[in-house]
Amino acid sequence: MKKIFVSLSPIILFVLLINQCASTPAQKINALPQELQAPVSVSFLHWNDFHSANIPYTSNWGYTKGLQIGGYATLAGYLDSLKLLYSGAIVLNAGDDFQGSPISALTKGMSQIRILNEIKPTAFTIGNHEFDYGKDNLQKAVNAADFAVLSCNLFDSTKMSLFVLPYTIVESNGARIGIVGLIMEDLKSTVLPGNMDKMSVQDPAKSIMKYVEEIRDKTDVIVVLSHNGFREDSLLATKLSEVDAIFGGHSHTRLKQPVPVNNILVCQAGSNGQFLGHLRTTIDKQSKSFVEYKYELTETVVKNIKPSAGVARIVDSLEANITIEMDRVIGELKTPWVRNSQGESNIGDWINDVTREYFKADIAFQNSGGIRKGLNAGPIKVRDIWEISPFDNTIVLVTVSGEQLVRILEWRIKNPRDLLQQSGIRRVYDMSAKIMVDATVNGEAIVPQKQYTIATNNYIVGHIDRFFGLSESDVIIKDTGIVGRDILLKAAEEQRVINSNTDGRLIIQNQ
Ligand SMILES: [Zn+2]
């Protein structure tokens, strides 16, 4: 800092005089030697894990309880007013904008791209849920984006290059800001393998440092825009140098203030558009660092802001389109789907068959209570599938031993509440004797030492003690992040004509 006050040498005076004739202030700043430049103020506005919560919703906790919060027009309204107050503000979205509301599912995330094209963030980093509608769809979304989509460690071996740009450099109030995108290392465990075909994730710290070296001479500060989770970002910060802040996402962590780790400010702003983070910094270009900062985490209360008219128009038109999409006919049902909470049902068989097939699991289970309606023979509309499966439950893969599987099946005799519909398995119960008469998996006897994969929903796994008589630590659990309904929609559309009949896979005697 003290070098700012060095005496002016004749050469510097000459530079200053020349610069007085320069046409724009920006040129003046560029031409000044660094030691003569005053620190500059740069604001960073950031959010993460928006999950297509495009419409305001009611807060159910904290001081905003009962108030309308969030929605993209509201968030954009906050952005607009803060950008007016803090000119040159850098606007950052740390990923997982897709998945969470019908419009995202119906448009395969394109709703979010349309909205973000209006907001025009300075940069966006890809999150795991951006893969929910497949890699090709994500590629289309990236192509349609009017803003920088970044990820420095997401490698596409079909292109033999990174999937998107690793970084961008922008200028704000005379400071050059490098923004490096990052995705979590264990992406594969949260994305269906088919959705990230020929993609791999490279080491986060090494990838970031590779690009830090590339851009250090062209930037005054470097920040990481990370979809990696708060704990992982904090660990990552210990392995980095020359990075000044990490704007994170994925763990939905609400940080009222940044957490400094290894001189790096780790930030994250909750989820679902409930908060907007604002890091106001003073940058010293000589030491290439923040010399001061202030931080505010603002809750996006609807009544406190003028919503963005442009974003509101897009959100409204998207919602109007839902009506058209919901009425779209995707298939024809030949036999009525009839629910049955006391035994096998053809709708339960169909749901489990398509789910098991999709995940190539050995078995599928769906609780009868989660099937919310039957359907008459005739056209199947998108709306019907939404009404049959209105919950955004994700499919979870549970790996059990044959011995555990037998225990689950026997547990169900004594704890029959919310009967499990099934696929891949045949079981016969005698309810008066309270015994399992027979059980086979895909026509074969259950082998105690063998591993079996069960595709089921996160509601059942969330109540695994009740449904399976096991605890989570007894088994291997992997949440695919895929909403069960999306699989049903896809299957109905592919099959076109559906003729579903029961086949005696679940026999309950002496009920
Ligand atoms: Zn995530």
Boltz pocket constraint, residues with backbone or C-beta under 6 A from the ligand:
constraints:
  - pocket:
      binder: B
      contacts: [[A, 96], [A, 127], [A, 128], [A, 129], [A, 227], [A, 249], [A, 250], [A, 251]]
      max_distance: 6.0
